[in-house]
Amino acid sequence: MLSAKLNYPPISVLPVISKICERHVHVNFLSWLQKFRLLIENQSAYLKNHSCVTVLIDITDTLLLNMDKGDINGLLMLDLSKAFDLINHNLLLKKLKNLRFK
């Protein structure tokens, strides 16, 4: 009988701690944005009860209403998934400081 050596990676609590910190920052930053009314009315990301689905429903509804009225629709879609990799963090921190974010 061959003995099988189980090769499990060590358990790390770092992902758990980072998720807790991330949630804390999210809640506080969101409340700060709402306090100073810095979110636009159509903001969908990162808000409770808002998702990609809600924004897609809104866009589809707007397009269909415009089509019913005989208006011409135009739609520009951009993939900004890598845009945040290019952010100058020092500049971002200065801008947040200027906006009185603590």
ABEGO torsion letter per residue (X at the ends): XBBBBBBBBBBBAAAAAAAAAAAAAAAAAAAAAAAAGABBAABABGBBGBBAAAAAAAAAAAAAAAAAAGBBBBBBBBBAAAAAAABBAAAAAAAAAAAGBX
